[in-house]
Amino acid sequence: MTKKEKRLQSLFSNPKGMRFSDLDAILKDLGYEMRQSRKGSSHYVYSHPEVEKLVVLVSHGRNDILPRYQVNDAIQSVRRLLEDL
């Protein structure tokens, strides 16, 4: 199992303790593009051309544990993407 596959598996199996840096890596591996809404803002918006739903993550540091609702939004978006592939 590759590192990318392990990260994706951890997203689905243990979303409670997901760190910003881990979810950022997962989304980028899947082809999501990240943009920061404003310079110095803590909001990061991820989009993918195949998925309508945007993923918004709020983080003040790379090692921040993300709130559950943000991780759940990312999971929904990733599942839609994987269904379409």
N, C-alpha and C positions, 0 to 999 in steps of 0.2 A: 504494500500500500504506500503510495507516495505521500509526501508532506501535504500537498494540496488536498488529497482525499481525506487525510486525517483531520485537517482543519475543518473541512466540510462536515465530516461525521461528528466532530465535536460541537458544531453549531446546532445540529439537530438533536444530539443526545444530551448535551449539557449547556443549554442556553443561559442558565441562571448566572454563571460567573464569567460571562464573555467580556473580554477586554476590548477596548477600542482598537488597539493595534491588530489583534487577531481578526476581528470582524472586517477591518479595513483591508487586510491581506486577502481574506476570503472573497470579498466583493471585487477587488481588483483582479484576482485570479480568474473570476468568472466573466470579466470583461466590462464591469461597471466603471463608469467614469466619475471621478470625484471632483467637486468644485466647492470652494468655500464661499459662502454667501457674501461676506464682506471681509475686507482685510482686517485681521485680528479677531474675527468672530470665532466663537466656539461651535458654530453650526456647520456641519459638513453634509452636502447633498450628493447622493449617488444616483446616477441614472444609467439605464441600459436601453439600447434601441429596441430591443425585443419585448420590453416590459413597460407598461404604462405607469405603474406605481413607483414613485420616488421613495428613496430611503433617506431619512434625515437622522443623523447622529449628532448628539451634542456631547462634546468632550472637552475637558480642560487640560488633558494630558494624555500621552500615548498609553499609559498604564491604567487609565480610569476604567473601572467596572461600569458597564453600560446598564441603564435601567431596563427592566424586563420588557417594557412595551416597545422600546426601540429595537431590541433584538427580535421580538416577535414580528415587527414590521419587516425587518430584513429577511426573516425566515419566509414570510408570505411571498415576498418579492422573488426570492431565490427559488422557491417551489414553483412559482409561475414560470420562471425562466426554464427550469429543468423539465417541466411538462411540455413546453413548446419545442424543446430540442429533440 
